[in-house]
Amino acid sequence: MDTDTLSPEERHIIQKLMAWASLVDSQAKFRAKKDEALQAGWNHSGPVRESRALSLVIRSLEKSSWSD
């Protein structure tokens, strides 16, 4: 997946979510962490809007972590 179109804030969120994907034991907990990360933003700078590119990366991460 090409992440060149992601903003620095979005890349930071992806880094957080990659770590959380390995630490939480359910997709529901992962999604809660995603919501928290989007709300807090980068270094607590405020909410980050989930762009289409960010959404695609997150879905890919979810699929690789919790594929049935």
mmCIF file of the N, C-alpha and C atoms, coordinates in Angstrom:
data_MODEL
# 
_entry.id   MODEL 
# 
loop_
_atom_site.group_PDB 
_atom_site.id 
_atom_site.type_symbol 
_atom_site.label_atom_id 
_atom_site.label_alt_id 
_atom_site.label_comp_id 
_atom_site.label_asym_id 
_atom_site.label_entity_id 
_atom_site.label_seq_id 
_atom_site.pdbx_PDB_ins_code 
_atom_site.Cartn_x 
_atom_site.Cartn_y 
_atom_site.Cartn_z 
_atom_site.occupancy 
_atom_site.B_iso_or_equiv 
_atom_site.pdbx_formal_charge 
_atom_site.auth_seq_id 
_atom_site.auth_comp_id 
_atom_site.auth_asym_id 
_atom_site.auth_atom_id 
_atom_site.pdbx_PDB_model_num 
ATOM 1   N N  . MET A 1 1  ? 0.845   -1.179  0.000  1.00 0.00 ? 1  MET A N  1 
ATOM 2   C CA . MET A 1 1  ? 0.000   0.000   0.000  1.00 0.00 ? 1  MET A CA 1 
ATOM 3   C C  . MET A 1 1  ? 0.887   1.238   0.000  1.00 0.00 ? 1  MET A C  1 
ATOM 4   N N  . ASP A 1 2  ? 0.556   2.189   -0.841 1.00 0.00 ? 2  ASP A N  1 
ATOM 5   C CA . ASP A 1 2  ? 1.324   3.421   -0.960 1.00 0.00 ? 2  ASP A CA 1 
ATOM 6   C C  . ASP A 1 2  ? 0.887   4.400   0.124  1.00 0.00 ? 2  ASP A C  1 
ATOM 7   N N  . THR A 1 3  ? 1.808   4.764   0.986  1.00 0.00 ? 3  THR A N  1 
ATOM 8   C CA . THR A 1 3  ? 1.480   5.684   2.077  1.00 0.00 ? 3  THR A CA 1 
ATOM 9   C C  . THR A 1 3  ? 2.034   7.083   1.826  1.00 0.00 ? 3  THR A C  1 
ATOM 10  N N  . ASP A 1 4  ? 2.525   7.332   0.609  1.00 0.00 ? 4  ASP A N  1 
ATOM 11  C CA . ASP A 1 4  ? 3.083   8.653   0.297  1.00 0.00 ? 4  ASP A CA 1 
ATOM 12  C C  . ASP A 1 4  ? 2.054   9.766   0.393  1.00 0.00 ? 4  ASP A C  1 
ATOM 13  N N  . THR A 1 5  ? 0.791   9.442   0.221  1.00 0.00 ? 5  THR A N  1 
ATOM 14  C CA . THR A 1 5  ? -0.245  10.472  0.264  1.00 0.00 ? 5  THR A CA 1 
ATOM 15  C C  . THR A 1 5  ? -0.708  10.794  1.684  1.00 0.00 ? 5  THR A C  1 
ATOM 16  N N  . LEU A 1 6  ? -0.238  10.037  2.664  1.00 0.00 ? 6  LEU A N  1 
ATOM 17  C CA . LEU A 1 6  ? -0.639  10.285  4.048  1.00 0.00 ? 6  LEU A CA 1 
ATOM 18  C C  . LEU A 1 6  ? 0.119   11.471  4.623  1.00 0.00 ? 6  LEU A C  1 
ATOM 19  N N  . SER A 1 7  ? -0.562  12.232  5.454  1.00 0.00 ? 7  SER A N  1 
ATOM 20  C CA . SER A 1 7  ? 0.073   13.354  6.150  1.00 0.00 ? 7  SER A CA 1 
ATOM 21  C C  . SER A 1 7  ? 0.960   12.804  7.269  1.00 0.00 ? 7  SER A C  1 
ATOM 22  N N  . PRO A 1 8  ? 1.854   13.619  7.796  1.00 0.00 ? 8  PRO A N  1 
ATOM 23  C CA . PRO A 1 8  ? 2.661   13.162  8.943  1.00 0.00 ? 8  PRO A CA 1 
ATOM 24  C C  . PRO A 1 8  ? 1.786   12.720  10.118 1.00 0.00 ? 8  PRO A C  1 
ATOM 25  N N  . GLU A 1 9  ? 0.685   13.416  10.348 1.00 0.00 ? 9  GLU A N  1 
ATOM 26  C CA . GLU A 1 9  ? -0.226  13.042  11.436 1.00 0.00 ? 9  GLU A CA 1 
ATOM 27  C C  . GLU A 1 9  ? -0.825  11.652  11.190 1.00 0.00 ? 9  GLU A C  1 
ATOM 28  N N  . GLU A 1 10 ? -1.207  11.394  9.944  1.00 0.00 ? 10 GLU A N  1 
ATOM 29  C CA . GLU A 1 10 ? -1.784  10.090  9.611  1.00 0.00 ? 10 GLU A CA 1 
ATOM 30  C C  . GLU A 1 10 ? -0.738  8.983   9.750  1.00 0.00 ? 10 GLU A C  1 
ATOM 31  N N  . ARG A 1 11 ? 0.485   9.248   9.335  1.00 0.00 ? 11 ARG A N  1 
ATOM 32  C CA . ARG A 1 11 ? 1.551   8.248   9.476  1.00 0.00 ? 11 ARG A CA 1 
ATOM 33  C C  . ARG A 1 11 ? 1.802   7.930   10.950 1.00 0.00 ? 11 ARG A C  1 
ATOM 34  N N  . HIS A 1 12 ? 1.750   8.940   11.777 1.00 0.00 ? 12 HIS A N  1 
ATOM 35  C CA . HIS A 1 12 ? 1.931   8.740   13.214 1.00 0.00 ? 12 HIS A CA 1 
ATOM 36  C C  . HIS A 1 12 ? 0.828   7.830   13.765 1.00 0.00 ? 12 HIS A C  1 
ATOM 37  N N  . ILE A 1 13 ? -0.390  8.059   13.344 1.00 0.00 ? 13 ILE A N  1 
ATOM 38  C CA . ILE A 1 13 ? -1.508  7.223   13.783 1.00 0.00 ? 13 ILE A CA 1 
ATOM 39  C C  . ILE A 1 13 ? -1.319  5.782   13.322 1.00 0.00 ? 13 ILE A C  1 
ATOM 40  N N  . ILE A 1 14 ? -0.875  5.601   12.082 1.00 0.00 ? 14 ILE A N  1 
ATOM 41  C CA . ILE A 1 14 ? -0.623  4.248   11.580 1.00 0.00 ? 14 ILE A CA 1 
ATOM 42  C C  . ILE A 1 14 ? 0.443   3.554   12.423 1.00 0.00 ? 14 ILE A C  1 
ATOM 43  N N  . GLN A 1 15 ? 1.493   4.269   12.793 1.00 0.00 ? 15 GLN A N  1 
ATOM 44  C CA . GLN A 1 15 ? 2.525   3.678   13.644 1.00 0.00 ? 15 GLN A CA 1 
ATOM 45  C C  . GLN A 1 15 ? 1.936   3.223   14.977 1.00 0.00 ? 15 GLN A C  1 
ATOM 46  N N  . LYS A 1 16 ? 1.094   4.069   15.569 1.00 0.00 ? 16 LYS A N  1 
ATOM 47  C CA . LYS A 1 16 ? 0.435   3.695   16.827 1.00 0.00 ? 16 LYS A CA 1 
ATOM 48  C C  . LYS A 1 16 ? -0.417  2.450   16.634 1.00 0.00 ? 16 LYS A C  1 
ATOM 49  N N  . LEU A 1 17 ? -1.190  2.434   15.546 1.00 0.00 ? 17 LEU A N  1 
ATOM 50  C CA . LEU A 1 17 ? -2.105  1.323   15.322 1.00 0.00 ? 17 LEU A CA 1 
ATOM 51  C C  . LEU A 1 17 ? -1.376  0.020   15.018 1.00 0.00 ? 17 LEU A C  1 
ATOM 52  N N  . MET A 1 18 ? -0.226  0.108   14.373 1.00 0.00 ? 18 MET A N  1 
ATOM 53  C CA . MET A 1 18 ? 0.557   -1.103  14.124 1.00 0.00 ? 18 MET A CA 1 
ATOM 54  C C  . MET A 1 18 ? 0.981   -1.725  15.459 1.00 0.00 ? 18 MET A C  1 
ATOM 55  N N  . ALA A 1 19 ? 1.366   -0.891  16.392 1.00 0.00 ? 19 ALA A N  1 
ATOM 56  C CA . ALA A 1 19 ? 1.726   -1.397  17.718 1.00 0.00 ? 19 ALA A CA 1 
ATOM 57  C C  . ALA A 1 19 ? 0.505   -1.972  18.427 1.00 0.00 ? 19 ALA A C  1 
ATOM 58  N N  . TRP A 1 20 ? -0.604  -1.236  18.399 1.00 0.00 ? 20 TRP A N  1 
ATOM 59  C CA . TRP A 1 20 ? -1.811  -1.707  19.080 1.00 0.00 ? 20 TRP A CA 1 
ATOM 60  C C  . TRP A 1 20 ? -2.338  -3.000  18.475 1.00 0.00 ? 20 TRP A C  1 
ATOM 61  N N  . ALA A 1 21 ? -2.191  -3.179  17.170 1.00 0.00 ? 21 ALA A N  1 
ATOM 62  C CA . ALA A 1 21 ? -2.676  -4.407  16.527 1.00 0.00 ? 21 ALA A CA 1 
ATOM 63  C C  . ALA A 1 21 ? -1.994  -5.637  17.121 1.00 0.00 ? 21 ALA A C  1 
ATOM 64  N N  . SER A 1 22 ? -0.753  -5.480  17.538 1.00 0.00 ? 22 SER A N  1 
ATOM 65  C CA . SER A 1 22 ? -0.049  -6.620  18.128 1.00 0.00 ? 22 SER A CA 1 
ATOM 66  C C  . SER A 1 22 ? -0.325  -6.778  19.622 1.00 0.00 ? 22 SER A C  1 
ATOM 67  N N  . LEU A 1 23 ? -0.913  -5.767  20.246 1.00 0.00 ? 23 LEU A N  1 
ATOM 68  C CA . LEU A 1 23 ? -1.134  -5.809  21.697 1.00 0.00 ? 23 LEU A CA 1 
ATOM 69  C C  . LEU A 1 23 ? -2.565  -6.133  22.109 1.00 0.00 ? 23 LEU A C  1 
ATOM 70  N N  . VAL A 1 24 ? -3.543  -5.743  21.321 1.00 0.00 ? 24 VAL A N  1 
ATOM 71  C CA . VAL A 1 24 ? -4.935  -6.005  21.699 1.00 0.00 ? 24 VAL A CA 1 
ATOM 72  C C  . VAL A 1 24 ? -5.368  -7.363  21.159 1.00 0.00 ? 24 VAL A C  1 
ATOM 73  N N  . ASP A 1 25 ? -6.375  -7.932  21.804 1.00 0.00 ? 25 ASP A N  1 
ATOM 74  C CA . ASP A 1 25 ? -6.784  -9.283  21.428 1.00 0.00 ? 25 ASP A CA 1 
ATOM 75  C C  . ASP A 1 25 ? -8.096  -9.347  20.649 1.00 0.00 ? 25 ASP A C  1 
ATOM 76  N N  . SER A 1 26 ? -8.593  -8.200  20.229 1.00 0.00 ? 26 SER A N  1 
ATOM 77  C CA . SER A 1 26 ? -9.822  -8.235  19.435 1.00 0.00 ? 26 SER A CA 1 
ATOM 78  C C  . SER A 1 26 ? -9.884  -7.036  18.496 1.00 0.00 ? 26 SER A C  1 
ATOM 79  N N  . GLN A 1 27 ? -10.643 -7.226  17.453 1.00 0.00 ? 27 GLN A N  1 
ATOM 80  C CA . GLN A 1 27 ? -10.839 -6.154  16.488 1.00 0.00 ? 27 GLN A CA 1 
ATOM 81  C C  . GLN A 1 27 ? -11.597 -4.990  17.122 1.00 0.00 ? 27 GLN A C  1 
ATOM 82  N N  . ALA A 1 28 ? -12.507 -5.285  18.027 1.00 0.00 ? 28 ALA A N  1 
ATOM 83  C CA . ALA A 1 28 ? -13.259 -4.230  18.705 1.00 0.00 ? 28 ALA A CA 1 
ATOM 84  C C  . ALA A 1 28 ? -12.332 -3.340  19.535 1.00 0.00 ? 28 ALA A C  1 
ATOM 85  N N  . LYS A 1 29 ? -11.389 -3.939  20.248 1.00 0.00 ? 29 LYS A N  1 
ATOM 86  C CA . LYS A 1 29 ? -10.436 -3.149  21.029 1.00 0.00 ? 29 LYS A CA 1 
ATOM 87  C C  . LYS A 1 29 ? -9.528  -2.332  20.109 1.00 0.00 ? 29 LYS A C  1 
ATOM 88  N N  . PHE A 1 30 ? -9.141  -2.926  18.978 1.00 0.00 ? 30 PHE A N  1 
ATOM 89  C CA . PHE A 1 30 ? -8.320  -2.208  18.005 1.00 0.00 ? 30 PHE A CA 1 
ATOM 90  C C  . PHE A 1 30 ? -9.072  -0.985  17.482 1.00 0.00 ? 30 PHE A C  1 
ATOM 91  N N  . ARG A 1 31 ? -10.339 -1.164  17.160 1.00 0.00 ? 31 ARG A N  1 
ATOM 92  C CA . ARG A 1 31 ? -11.134 -0.043  16.643 1.00 0.00 ? 31 ARG A CA 1 
ATOM 93  C C  . ARG A 1 31 ? -11.308 1.046   17.699 1.00 0.00 ? 31 ARG A C  1 
ATOM 94  N N  . ALA A 1 32 ? -11.417 0.651   18.953 1.00 0.00 ? 32 ALA A N  1 
ATOM 95  C CA . ALA A 1 32 ? -11.496 1.645   20.027 1.00 0.00 ? 32 ALA A CA 1 
ATOM 96  C C  . ALA A 1 32 ? -10.192 2.437   20.096 1.00 0.00 ? 32 ALA A C  1 
ATOM 97  N N  . LYS A 1 33 ? -9.060  1.761   19.960 1.00 0.00 ? 33 LYS A N  1 
ATOM 98  C CA . LYS A 1 33 ? -7.762  2.444   19.964 1.00 0.00 ? 33 LYS A CA 1 
ATOM 99  C C  . LYS A 1 33 ? -7.628  3.350   18.743 1.00 0.00 ? 33 LYS A C  1 
ATOM 100 N N  . LYS A 1 34 ? -8.175  2.918   17.608 1.00 0.00 ? 34 LYS A N  1 
ATOM 101 C CA . LYS A 1 34 ? -8.163  3.748   16.402 1.00 0.00 ? 34 LYS A CA 1 
ATOM 102 C C  . LYS A 1 34 ? -8.940  5.030   16.654 1.00 0.00 ? 34 LYS A C  1 
ATOM 103 N N  . ASP A 1 35 ? -10.106 4.899   17.236 1.00 0.00 ? 35 ASP A N  1 
ATOM 104 C CA . ASP A 1 35 ? -10.929 6.077   17.533 1.00 0.00 ? 35 ASP A CA 1 
ATOM 105 C C  . ASP A 1 35 ? -10.205 7.025   18.493 1.00 0.00 ? 35 ASP A C  1 
ATOM 106 N N  . GLU A 1 36 ? -9.562  6.462   19.511 1.00 0.00 ? 36 GLU A N  1 
ATOM 107 C CA . GLU A 1 36 ? -8.801  7.277   20.462 1.00 0.00 ? 36 GLU A CA 1 
ATOM 108 C C  . GLU A 1 36 ? -7.664  8.024   19.753 1.00 0.00 ? 36 GLU A C  1 
ATOM 109 N N  . ALA A 1 37 ? -6.945  7.308   18.889 1.00 0.00 ? 37 ALA A N  1 
ATOM 110 C CA . ALA A 1 37 ? -5.815  7.913   18.186 1.00 0.00 ? 37 ALA A CA 1 
ATOM 111 C C  . ALA A 1 37 ? -6.281  9.031   17.254 1.00 0.00 ? 37 ALA A C  1 
ATOM 112 N N  . LEU A 1 38 ? -7.379  8.805   16.553 1.00 0.00 ? 38 LEU A N  1 
ATOM 113 C CA . LEU A 1 38 ? -7.900  9.842   15.652 1.00 0.00 ? 38 LEU A CA 1 
ATOM 114 C C  . LEU A 1 38 ? -8.370  11.056  16.444 1.00 0.00 ? 38 LEU A C  1 
ATOM 115 N N  . GLN A 1 39 ? -8.944  10.835  17.600 1.00 0.00 ? 39 GLN A N  1 
ATOM 116 C CA . GLN A 1 39 ? -9.433  11.938  18.421 1.00 0.00 ? 39 GLN A CA 1 
ATOM 117 C C  . GLN A 1 39 ? -8.284  12.743  19.026 1.00 0.00 ? 39 GLN A C  1 
ATOM 118 N N  . ALA A 1 40 ? -7.263  12.042  19.506 1.00 0.00 ? 40 ALA A N  1 
ATOM 119 C CA . ALA A 1 40 ? -6.123  12.717  20.148 1.00 0.00 ? 40 ALA A CA 1 
ATOM 120 C C  . ALA A 1 40 ? -5.230  13.418  19.135 1.00 0.00 ? 40 ALA A C  1 
ATOM 121 N N  . GLY A 1 41 ? -5.094  12.809  17.956 1.00 0.00 ? 41 GLY A N  1 
ATOM 122 C CA . GLY A 1 41 ? -4.215  13.389  16.945 1.00 0.00 ? 41 GLY A CA 1 
ATOM 123 C C  . GLY A 1 41 ? -2.756  13.122  17.243 1.00 0.00 ? 41 GLY A C  1 
ATOM 124 N N  . TRP A 1 42 ? -1.929  13.846  16.569 1.00 0.00 ? 42 TRP A N  1 
ATOM 125 C CA . TRP A 1 42 ? -0.485  13.676  16.688 1.00 0.00 ? 42 TRP A CA 1 
ATOM 126 C C  . TRP A 1 42 ? 0.016   14.491  17.865 1.00 0.00 ? 42 TRP A C  1 
ATOM 127 N N  . ASN A 1 43 ? 0.573   13.832  18.857 1.00 0.00 ? 43 ASN A N  1 
ATOM 128 C CA . ASN A 1 43 ? 1.093   14.501  20.035 1.00 0.00 ? 43 ASN A CA 1 
ATOM 129 C C  . ASN A 1 43 ? 0.004   15.356  20.702 1.00 0.00 ? 43 ASN A C  1 
ATOM 130 N N  . HIS A 1 44 ? -1.204  14.801  20.716 1.00 0.00 ? 44 HIS A N  1 
ATOM 131 C CA . HIS A 1 44 ? -2.380  15.454  21.308 1.00 0.00 ? 44 HIS A CA 1 
ATOM 132 C C  . HIS A 1 44 ? -2.657  16.825  20.686 1.00 0.00 ? 44 HIS A C  1 
ATOM 133 N N  . SER A 1 45 ? -2.451  16.915  19.369 1.00 0.00 ? 45 SER A N  1 
ATOM 134 C CA . SER A 1 45 ? -2.660  18.179  18.664 1.00 0.00 ? 45 SER A CA 1 
ATOM 135 C C  . SER A 1 45 ? -4.109  18.398  18.258 1.00 0.00 ? 45 SER A C  1 
ATOM 136 N N  . GLY A 1 46 ? -4.949  17.414  18.488 1.00 0.00 ? 46 GLY A N  1 
ATOM 137 C CA . GLY A 1 46 ? -6.351  17.544  18.127 1.00 0.00 ? 46 GLY A CA 1 
ATOM 138 C C  . GLY A 1 46 ? -6.748  16.505  17.103 1.00 0.00 ? 46 GLY A C  1 
ATOM 139 N N  . PRO A 1 47 ? -8.031  16.392  16.853 1.00 0.00 ? 47 PRO A N  1 
ATOM 140 C CA . PRO A 1 47 ? -8.549  15.341  15.981 1.00 0.00 ? 47 PRO A CA 1 
ATOM 141 C C  . PRO A 1 47 ? -7.940  15.349  14.581 1.00 0.00 ? 47 PRO A C  1 
ATOM 142 N N  . VAL A 1 48 ? -7.791  14.130  14.052 1.00 0.00 ? 48 VAL A N  1 
ATOM 143 C CA . VAL A 1 48 ? -7.334  13.926  12.683 1.00 0.00 ? 48 VAL A CA 1 
ATOM 144 C C  . VAL A 1 48 ? -8.482  13.284  11.926 1.00 0.00 ? 48 VAL A C  1 
ATOM 145 N N  . ARG A 1 49 ? -8.826  13.867  10.814 1.00 0.00 ? 49 ARG A N  1 
ATOM 146 C CA . ARG A 1 49 ? -9.890  13.316  9.979  1.00 0.00 ? 49 ARG A CA 1 
ATOM 147 C C  . ARG A 1 49 ? -9.376  12.080  9.250  1.00 0.00 ? 49 ARG A C  1 
ATOM 148 N N  . GLU A 1 50 ? -10.178 11.038  9.224  1.00 0.00 ? 50 GLU A N  1 
ATOM 149 C CA . GLU A 1 50 ? -9.795  9.788   8.569  1.00 0.00 ? 50 GLU A CA 1 
ATOM 150 C C  . GLU A 1 50 ? -10.005 9.923   7.058  1.00 0.00 ? 50 GLU A C  1 
ATOM 151 N N  . SER A 1 51 ? -8.918  10.170  6.348  1.00 0.00 ? 51 SER A N  1 
ATOM 152 C CA . SER A 1 51 ? -8.985  10.301  4.893  1.00 0.00 ? 51 SER A CA 1 
ATOM 153 C C  . SER A 1 51 ? -9.212  8.933   4.264  1.00 0.00 ? 51 SER A C  1 
ATOM 154 N N  . ARG A 1 52 ? -9.529  8.941   3.001  1.00 0.00 ? 52 ARG A N  1 
ATOM 155 C CA . ARG A 1 52 ? -9.731  7.677   2.284  1.00 0.00 ? 52 ARG A CA 1 
ATOM 156 C C  . ARG A 1 52 ? -8.453  6.839   2.326  1.00 0.00 ? 52 ARG A C  1 
ATOM 157 N N  . ALA A 1 53 ? -7.319  7.476   2.091  1.00 0.00 ? 53 ALA A N  1 
ATOM 158 C CA . ALA A 1 53 ? -6.044  6.745   2.108  1.00 0.00 ? 53 ALA A CA 1 
ATOM 159 C C  . ALA A 1 53 ? -5.793  6.128   3.483  1.00 0.00 ? 53 ALA A C  1 
ATOM 160 N N  . LEU A 1 54 ? -6.029  6.887   4.532  1.00 0.00 ? 54 LEU A N  1 
ATOM 161 C CA . LEU A 1 54 ? -5.835  6.378   5.888  1.00 0.00 ? 54 LEU A CA 1 
ATOM 162 C C  . LEU A 1 54 ? -6.798  5.227   6.169  1.00 0.00 ? 54 LEU A C  1 
ATOM 163 N N  . SER A 1 55 ? -8.016  5.372   5.752  1.00 0.00 ? 55 SER A N  1 
ATOM 164 C CA . SER A 1 55 ? -9.011  4.331   5.940  1.00 0.00 ? 55 SER A CA 1 
ATOM 165 C C  . SER A 1 55 ? -8.590  3.026   5.261  1.00 0.00 ? 55 SER A C  1 
ATOM 166 N N  . LEU A 1 56 ? -8.041  3.123   4.062  1.00 0.00 ? 56 LEU A N  1 
ATOM 167 C CA . LEU A 1 56 ? -7.587  1.925   3.333  1.00 0.00 ? 56 LEU A CA 1 
ATOM 168 C C  . LEU A 1 56 ? -6.435  1.242   4.053  1.00 0.00 ? 56 LEU A C  1 
ATOM 169 N N  . VAL A 1 57 ? -5.509  2.018   4.581  1.00 0.00 ? 57 VAL A N  1 
ATOM 170 C CA . VAL A 1 57 ? -4.384  1.444   5.318  1.00 0.00 ? 57 VAL A CA 1 
ATOM 171 C C  . VAL A 1 57 ? -4.890  0.760   6.590  1.00 0.00 ? 57 VAL A C  1 
ATOM 172 N N  . ILE A 1 58 ? -5.809  1.397   7.286  1.00 0.00 ? 58 ILE A N  1 
ATOM 173 C CA . ILE A 1 58 ? -6.349  0.822   8.524  1.00 0.00 ? 58 ILE A CA 1 
ATOM 174 C C  . ILE A 1 58 ? -7.093  -0.473  8.224  1.00 0.00 ? 58 ILE A C  1 
ATOM 175 N N  . ARG A 1 59 ? -7.896  -0.473  7.171  1.00 0.00 ? 59 ARG A N  1 
ATOM 176 C CA . ARG A 1 59 ? -8.618  -1.706  6.807  1.00 0.00 ? 59 ARG A CA 1 
ATOM 177 C C  . ARG A 1 59 ? -7.655  -2.835  6.473  1.00 0.00 ? 59 ARG A C  1 
ATOM 178 N N  . SER A 1 60 ? -6.587  -2.510  5.769  1.00 0.00 ? 60 SER A N  1 
ATOM 179 C CA . SER A 1 60 ? -5.581  -3.515  5.434  1.00 0.00 ? 60 SER A CA 1 
ATOM 180 C C  . SER A 1 60 ? -4.931  -4.071  6.692  1.00 0.00 ? 60 SER A C  1 
ATOM 181 N N  . LEU A 1 61 ? -4.631  -3.203  7.635  1.00 0.00 ? 61 LEU A N  1 
ATOM 182 C CA . LEU A 1 61 ? -4.041  -3.623  8.903  1.00 0.00 ? 61 LEU A CA 1 
ATOM 183 C C  . LEU A 1 61 ? -5.003  -4.517  9.685  1.00 0.00 ? 61 LEU A C  1 
ATOM 184 N N  . GLU A 1 62 ? -6.274  -4.150  9.714  1.00 0.00 ? 62 GLU A N  1 
ATOM 185 C CA . GLU A 1 62 ? -7.282  -4.971  10.387 1.00 0.00 ? 62 GLU A CA 1 
ATOM 186 C C  . GLU A 1 62 ? -7.378  -6.344  9.731  1.00 0.00 ? 62 GLU A C  1 
ATOM 187 N N  . LYS A 1 63 ? -7.410  -6.344  8.411  1.00 0.00 ? 63 LYS A N  1 
ATOM 188 C CA . LYS A 1 63 ? -7.560  -7.607  7.682  1.00 0.00 ? 63 LYS A CA 1 
ATOM 189 C C  . LYS A 1 63 ? -6.380  -8.535  7.957  1.00 0.00 ? 63 LYS A C  1 
ATOM 190 N N  . SER A 1 64 ? -5.183  -7.984  7.986  1.00 0.00 ? 64 SER A N  1 
ATOM 191 C CA . SER A 1 64 ? -4.019  -8.831  8.238  1.00 0.00 ? 64 SER A CA 1 
ATOM 192 C C  . SER A 1 64 ? -3.950  -9.296  9.692  1.00 0.00 ? 64 SER A C  1 
ATOM 193 N N  . SER A 1 65 ? -4.554  -8.549  10.595 1.00 0.00 ? 65 SER A N  1 
ATOM 194 C CA . SER A 1 65 ? -4.507  -8.919  12.020 1.00 0.00 ? 65 SER A CA 1 
ATOM 195 C C  . SER A 1 65 ? -5.659  -9.809  12.448 1.00 0.00 ? 65 SER A C  1 
ATOM 196 N N  . TRP A 1 66 ? -6.827  -9.651  11.826 1.00 0.00 ? 66 TRP A N  1 
ATOM 197 C CA . TRP A 1 66 ? -8.013  -10.405 12.252 1.00 0.00 ? 66 TRP A CA 1 
ATOM 198 C C  . TRP A 1 66 ? -8.752  -11.013 11.081 1.00 0.00 ? 66 TRP A C  1 
ATOM 199 N N  . SER A 1 67 ? -8.053  -11.668 10.197 1.00 0.00 ? 67 SER A N  1 
ATOM 200 C CA . SER A 1 67 ? -8.751  -12.321 9.082  1.00 0.00 ? 67 SER A CA 1 
ATOM 201 C C  . SER A 1 67 ? -9.362  -13.630 9.584  1.00 0.00 ? 67 SER A C  1 
ATOM 202 N N  . ASP A 1 68 ? -10.563 -13.844 9.146  1.00 0.00 ? 68 ASP A N  1 
ATOM 203 C CA . ASP A 1 68 ? -11.289 -15.065 9.575  1.00 0.00 ? 68 ASP A CA 1 
ATOM 204 C C  . ASP A 1 68 ? -11.049 -16.192 8.622  1.00 0.00 ? 68 ASP A C  1 
# 
